Amino acid sequence: MWTEFRAFVSRGNVIDLAVAVIMGAAFGRIVSALVDGVLMPPLGVLLGSIDFSSLMVVLDRSRGVPVSLADARERGIPVVAYGQVLNEAVGFLIVAFVVFVLIKQVNRIKGTPPAPGPATRECPYCASAISLKATRCPHCTSSIERL
C-alpha cells in the first residue's frame, strides 16, 4: 500500500496540482492586498468617501448602532457585512480575468495541433476504403502503388 501511495504522489499530475494550489493561495493574498489597499480606497473616494470593507446592515438596533464593522463585532451586534462580499467579488473578478488572460496566452503559444490526415484512401479499381500503407486492395486484390 505504501508503494502504491508513493507512486500516486510522485506522478506529475499530483505534484502539478499541489504547486498550483500553493501558487493560487499566494496569488489570492496578493489580489486581496491589491483590492483592499489599492482598488477599493480610490473607488470609495469617488463614491463619497465610502469604506467598502465596513459596509453593513445592522440586524438588531436594540443594542445600539455600531460605528464600524469592528465595533459591531466587538459589541456582538449582528450585522450583514456586505462590504466584505463586494471586496471579495472584486478580488474574484481580478483573479478570473488574470486566469482568462493566462489561459488565452498559453493556448495562443501552444497553437492548434494540425488536423490528422486521412487514415484511408480509395482503391482506384473497386472504390473500397483501404489503408494508406496498403500495396494490395483487400477487397479486389488489385496491386496499388503505396503513397
Steps between C-alpha positions, in 0.01 A plus 500: 500500500784738583657435158173575323457821699856609419440427130175698512663803664805495276291516182529835324131589528493493881815707533377748237171533689680561829715771342190658344319508836797661674546756223126571497497566874796737471342673201172531693677686781660737249163566337336557841767755588455665160122520539499612865795740482508634145171463312228548761629818674495715181166348402368587845623860466336529159172378648507742795767377746350153544709227664368189327645260756281645775169520309237312696134470585427496875251224581435585867486872578387441859866461602594830338635600162866409449738751349696239307505129426771450762282680755203278412708186544647625826155578642344179361247681282376279214567657161505400134848606383433540128803728453731204550303309239551789257876493567510124446294529181742756357789275600334204332445698179867600495615140552255374236621762251867419563435125460304569179786706354756241609307209344442703183874568466596138570253382234637759256859386562409131477303553182251255362631154420494416132199303395586136440495400135275228368586149617360337189480555127276369227597203285508622137357168378214413739453831690537331841670674791851364555793588725744764379783248542328224300664374180215261418126558541352249750167509315591458134866391547626754244858624533515863605794736523582613853456872561 
